[in-house]
Amino acid sequence: MDARVLAETALRVVQSSGARAFERVPAVLFGDGELLAGWDDDWVVLERERLRQLRLHALDALAHGLVREGRHALALETALTSVRTEPLRESAHRAVVAAHLAEGNMQEAVRHYVAFWRLLDEELGVAPSALFARQLQSGAAGRRTRFPVVTSTAVRFRAAQPRSPVGVDGLAPLVVGSRAYEWPTDSWR
C-alpha cells in the first residue's frame, strides 16, 4: 500500500465533502492493505491507526456524497466497505442506511439498522445512538411505519406517531409493510 497516495486521496475526499471532486470513485480507498503489516514499533502503530481513521472518514464522506449525487449503488458499496473495515463504527452504518433510504428501500434500511442494533447489543451492550434512530425515523416520515426509539438502559415497546420526534425514552417495535420485528427476539413475522 502506498500510504502517501492513500492519505492524499482520503484528505481530498474529506475536504471536498464527498464525491464532487471525483469523476471516478478513488480505488485506493477500497484496498485492504495495512501499513507495514507485522511491524509493532510505536511510530508504525500510530501511523497505521491515523491512516485507518482517515480512510474510514473518507469512505463515510464519499458514501454520503454519492448518496447526494444519486449514485446509490456506489454509495452502498462505499459504505459497506467502511462497515467491513470497522463493523462497530456507527457512522459507516448510518451511511448504509442513508443509501437505502435514498433509494426508497425502507425495509433494507430497517433490516440493516436492526442488524447493527443486535451487533452493538451483543458486543458492547449498548443501542445505536438517538441520531441514528432519528435518521431512520425521518426516512419513515409519511409512511405507515413504526420506528425505533433508543434507551440507554432498557428496551421497551411503544408505538410512535409518524412525524413525531424520536425520543430516548423507549423502543418501538419495527413495522415495515406486513412485517414486524419485536426486540429482542430474532423473528420477523
Buried (B, 14 or more C-beta within 10 A) or exposed (E): BEBEEBBEBBEEBBEBEBBEEBEEBBEBBBEEEBBBEEEEEEEBEEBBEEBBEBBBBBBBBBBBBBBBEEBBEBBBBBBBBBBEBBEEBBBBBBBBBBBBBBBEBBBBBBBBBBEBBEBBBEEEEEBBBBEBBBBBBBBBEEEEBBBBBBBEEEBEEEEBEEEEEBBEEBBBBBBBEEEEBEBEEEEBE
